[in-house]
Amino acid sequence: MKKKLEELKQKVKNHKDLEESEKTNTIKKIDEWLLEDKAEGTFANELMQISKKITPILEEIGLI
């Protein structure tokens, strides 16, 4: 799971359609999950609440 979260973090940083605030909020959440080791469904739902633009990234790396 850690590898997927690190991959997600990198894709969020490089995503051209996300605003900086969306990137910042998403990366903060990912860092929290890396520390807390949250379940996949939980963090995917929380990320999609930050921005619906995150959904294609989650699909691309197989998290949803």
N, C-alpha and C positions, 0 to 999 in steps of 0.2 A: 504494500500500500504506500509506503514512504516514497518509492520510486515514482508511482503514479502522481502523488501529490507534488513532488518536485517537478515532474513534467508539466503538470497543470500550471504550476506557478510560472514556469518559463513561458508557456504559451500565452498566459494572461498578460505577462509583461510585454510580449511582442505583438499582441492583438491590436490591429489598427482601428477597429471600430469601438473599442472601449474608451471611455473618458478616463482621465487620470484618477479621478475620485473613485471610479468603479474598480480600476486596477488596484489602487491602494487598499480599498476596503476588502477586496477579494484576497489579496496577498496577506493581509492581516489575519483573515479567517483561516487561510491555508496554514499559516505559521502556528496558529492556535491548535489546529487539528494535528499538526505534526507533533506538538507537545502532548496533546490529550489523546491522540490515536482514536478519533471519532469514527463511527461506522459510516460506510459509503453513502447510504441513503440519506443520512442526516446531513452530511456536509453538502451533498448535491442540492438538496432542497434549500439549505441556507444560502448557497451561492446563487441559486436562481432567484432568490428574493432580492439580492443585491442588484442583479441585472439579468434580464431575459437573454441578453447577448452572450451570456456565459454558456447557455445550453448547447450550442454547436461545439464548443470547445470540449465540454464534458462528453458529448457523444463521440467526438473524434478520438479521444483517448480511451473510450470504452468504460466510462464511469456511469453512464446511464444508457 
